[in-house]
Amino acid sequence: RATRVTDRMMVAAARAVGRCAARSATDGSRPAPLLPPLRDMRAAAREIALAAAVAAVEDGVAPRASEEDLRAAVARSQWSPRYDGSSR
């Protein structure tokens, strides 16, 4: 975990949001949206978190880790809804 949020982390996260959003406008017939589509939000959140984590390591505010290790840590920490099927 990072000890603080740096400018580079914020920029990396913002650029990742832009990349995720731009991928949804593949035909070029209209401008890319500002945010990724809701259907892609979980994958986008992982990509954004990874970008911020890599920047944190580069800035020295998080322990050294490989991108592969960071990717695994992001995946482990992402919340997943689980329902037991019982009704209230």
Backbone as CSV, one residue per row, in Angstrom:
resi,resn,N_x,N_y,N_z,CA_x,CA_y,CA_z,C_x,C_y,C_z
1,ARG,0.829,-1.191,0.000,0.000,0.000,0.000,0.868,1.247,0.000
2,ALA,0.412,2.227,-0.723,1.138,3.492,-0.788,0.949,4.271,0.510
3,THR,1.969,5.019,0.876,1.890,5.831,2.089,1.212,7.168,1.837
4,ARG,1.153,7.572,0.581,0.453,8.803,0.210,0.144,8.760,-1.278
5,VAL,-0.680,9.684,-1.724,-1.039,9.780,-3.139,-0.213,10.900,-3.755
6,THR,0.495,10.574,-4.823,1.347,11.559,-5.489,0.667,12.087,-6.748
7,ASP,1.204,13.188,-7.245,0.687,13.743,-8.496,0.805,12.721,-9.627
8,ARG,1.919,12.002,-9.661,2.121,11.019,-10.726,1.069,9.908,-10.657
9,MET,0.693,9.518,-9.456,-0.353,8.498,-9.301,-1.678,9.008,-9.858
10,MET,-2.008,10.262,-9.565,-3.259,10.845,-10.067,-3.244,10.933,-11.592
11,VAL,-2.119,11.355,-12.154,-2.013,11.465,-13.612,-2.100,10.079,-14.250
12,ALA,-1.427,9.104,-13.670,-1.470,7.741,-14.207,-2.896,7.199,-14.182
13,ALA,-3.604,7.439,-13.097,-4.990,6.977,-12.994,-5.874,7.682,-14.021
14,ALA,-5.699,8.982,-14.173,-6.507,9.736,-15.139,-6.245,9.260,-16.566
15,ARG,-4.999,8.999,-16.872,-4.679,8.500,-18.218,-5.271,7.116,-18.442
16,ALA,-5.276,6.298,-17.411,-5.877,4.966,-17.531,-7.383,5.077,-17.766
17,VAL,-8.040,6.011,-17.093,-9.472,6.236,-17.342,-9.676,6.604,-18.811
18,GLY,-8.846,7.491,-19.313,-8.950,7.900,-20.714,-8.746,6.750,-21.680
19,ARG,-7.758,5.905,-21.399,-7.526,4.740,-22.271,-8.726,3.806,-22.262
20,CYS,-9.266,3.566,-21.086,-10.424,2.670,-20.974,-11.626,3.243,-21.720
21,ALA,-11.836,4.533,-21.597,-12.963,5.174,-22.280,-12.761,5.160,-23.790
22,ALA,-11.547,5.438,-24.232,-11.268,5.504,-25.670,-11.482,4.157,-26.352
23,ARG,-11.229,3.076,-25.650,-11.431,1.750,-26.248,-12.889,1.493,-26.606
24,SER,-13.812,2.183,-25.942,-15.229,1.945,-26.225,-15.689,2.654,-27.493
25,ALA,-14.899,3.564,-28.023,-15.241,4.275,-29.261,-14.362,3.743,-30.380
26,THR,-14.622,2.521,-30.787,-13.728,1.849,-31.729,-13.953,2.230,-33.181
27,ASP,-15.156,2.668,-33.541,-15.402,2.928,-34.961,-14.994,4.330,-35.401
28,GLY,-14.707,5.221,-34.479,-14.247,6.555,-34.829,-15.324,7.470,-35.376
29,SER,-16.574,7.039,-35.377,-17.648,7.862,-35.934,-18.102,8.957,-34.977
30,ARG,-17.695,8.853,-33.734,-18.065,9.880,-32.753,-16.930,10.019,-31.750
31,PRO,-16.911,11.115,-31.025,-15.844,11.298,-30.028,-15.913,10.231,-28.937
32,ALA,-14.786,9.932,-28.372,-14.739,8.963,-27.273,-15.439,9.547,-26.053
33,PRO,-16.108,8.714,-25.282,-16.746,9.206,-24.057,-15.691,9.578,-23.013
34,LEU,-16.110,10.316,-22.008,-15.186,10.703,-20.939,-14.881,9.556,-19.996
35,LEU,-15.834,8.649,-19.837,-15.678,7.523,-18.918,-15.912,6.211,-19.652
36,PRO,-15.332,5.136,-19.163,-15.593,3.835,-19.783,-17.052,3.432,-19.561
37,PRO,-17.586,2.596,-20.430,-18.973,2.157,-20.241,-19.115,1.319,-18.970
38,LEU,-20.287,1.360,-18.397,-20.546,0.645,-17.151,-20.258,-0.849,-17.287
39,ARG,-20.539,-1.419,-18.440,-20.318,-2.860,-18.633,-18.836,-3.234,-18.503
40,ASP,-17.948,-2.269,-18.690,-16.504,-2.519,-18.608,-15.885,-1.987,-17.313
41,MET,-16.722,-1.556,-16.381,-16.222,-0.840,-15.213,-15.292,-1.672,-14.326
42,ARG,-15.577,-2.945,-14.131,-14.707,-3.761,-13.268,-13.305,-3.884,-13.862
43,ALA,-13.231,-4.142,-15.155,-11.923,-4.236,-15.814,-11.232,-2.875,-15.810
44,ALA,-11.998,-1.820,-16.037,-11.423,-0.469,-16.020,-10.879,-0.147,-14.632
45,ALA,-11.609,-0.502,-13.601,-11.153,-0.232,-12.232,-9.831,-0.937,-11.951
46,ARG,-9.696,-2.168,-12.434,-8.426,-2.889,-12.243,-7.288,-2.188,-12.979
47,GLU,-7.551,-1.749,-14.203,-6.515,-1.072,-14.986,-6.109,0.255,-14.337
48,ILE,-7.078,0.986,-13.840,-6.811,2.268,-13.187,-6.006,2.053,-11.904
49,ALA,-6.413,1.076,-11.113,-5.692,0.780,-9.869,-4.262,0.337,-10.157
50,LEU,-4.083,-0.469,-11.188,-2.738,-0.917,-11.546,-1.866,0.263,-11.953
51,ALA,-2.408,1.165,-12.743,-1.640,2.340,-13.172,-1.204,3.172,-11.972
52,ALA,-2.110,3.370,-11.031,-1.768,4.137,-9.827,-0.735,3.396,-8.984
53,ALA,-0.869,2.087,-8.892,0.075,1.293,-8.098,1.480,1.325,-8.702
54,VAL,1.563,1.198,-10.007,2.873,1.264,-10.677,3.516,2.627,-10.418
55,ALA,2.729,3.685,-10.531,3.255,5.028,-10.276,3.700,5.174,-8.820
56,ALA,2.966,4.567,-7.893,3.339,4.633,-6.475,4.696,3.982,-6.239
57,VAL,4.910,2.842,-6.865,6.208,2.167,-6.735,7.303,3.040,-7.342
58,GLU,7.038,3.588,-8.528,8.036,4.440,-9.187,8.367,5.677,-8.357
59,ASP,7.376,6.205,-7.639,7.590,7.395,-6.811,8.175,7.065,-5.442
60,GLY,8.296,5.787,-5.129,8.889,5.390,-3.859,7.967,5.518,-2.659
61,VAL,6.653,5.599,-2.900,5.711,5.699,-1.782,5.004,4.370,-1.515
62,ALA,5.416,3.340,-2.237,4.902,1.982,-2.033,6.082,1.024,-2.143
63,PRO,5.987,-0.118,-1.484,7.086,-1.091,-1.562,7.326,-1.544,-3.000
64,ARG,8.571,-1.847,-3.301,8.919,-2.321,-4.640,8.169,-3.611,-4.932
65,ALA,7.643,-3.705,-6.139,6.910,-4.893,-6.574,6.900,-4.904,-8.091
66,SER,6.845,-6.091,-8.648,6.762,-6.201,-10.104,5.343,-5.854,-10.547
67,GLU,5.208,-5.531,-11.817,3.871,-5.235,-12.340,2.968,-6.458,-12.198
68,GLU,3.522,-7.631,-12.382,2.744,-8.867,-12.223,2.222,-9.004,-10.790
69,ASP,3.083,-8.720,-9.813,2.657,-8.784,-8.411,1.600,-7.729,-8.105
70,LEU,1.779,-6.539,-8.664,0.791,-5.480,-8.454,-0.548,-5.860,-9.073
71,ARG,-0.497,-6.425,-10.267,-1.732,-6.851,-10.945,-2.471,-7.892,-10.091
72,ALA,-1.729,-8.832,-9.534,-2.338,-9.862,-8.685,-2.924,-9.244,-7.414
73,ALA,-2.218,-8.286,-6.827,-2.711,-7.632,-5.611,-3.992,-6.853,-5.897
74,VAL,-4.038,-6.183,-7.032,-5.246,-5.442,-7.413,-6.408,-6.414,-7.590
75,ALA,-6.175,-7.510,-8.274,-7.243,-8.492,-8.502,-7.744,-9.077,-7.180
76,ARG,-6.824,-9.352,-6.260,-7.218,-9.908,-4.955,-8.039,-8.921,-4.136
77,SER,-7.743,-7.649,-4.285,-8.402,-6.661,-3.434,-9.715,-6.137,-4.015
78,GLN,-10.008,-6.476,-5.266,-11.247,-5.980,-5.866,-12.439,-6.713,-5.268
79,TRP,-13.396,-5.943,-4.815,-14.601,-6.500,-4.212,-15.434,-7.220,-5.263
80,SER,-15.968,-8.359,-4.905,-16.870,-9.105,-5.780,-18.164,-9.374,-5.033
81,PRO,-19.286,-8.989,-5.614,-20.553,-9.251,-4.932,-20.850,-10.749,-4.929
82,ARG,-21.232,-11.240,-3.785,-21.615,-12.648,-3.673,-22.923,-12.701,-2.903
83,TYR,-23.868,-13.387,-3.452,-25.174,-13.497,-2.831,-25.433,-14.958,-2.505
84,ASP,-26.005,-15.204,-1.356,-26.228,-16.586,-0.938,-27.539,-17.158,-1.462
85,GLY,-28.331,-16.347,-2.144,-29.560,-16.845,-2.744,-30.770,-16.783,-1.836
86,SER,-30.581,-16.464,-0.578,-31.738,-16.366,0.308,-32.452,-15.042,0.079
87,SER,-33.741,-15.047,0.293,-34.502,-13.807,0.114,-34.929,-13.276,1.471
88,ARG,-35.159,-12.019,1.517,-35.591,-11.384,2.772,-37.045,-11.058,2.702
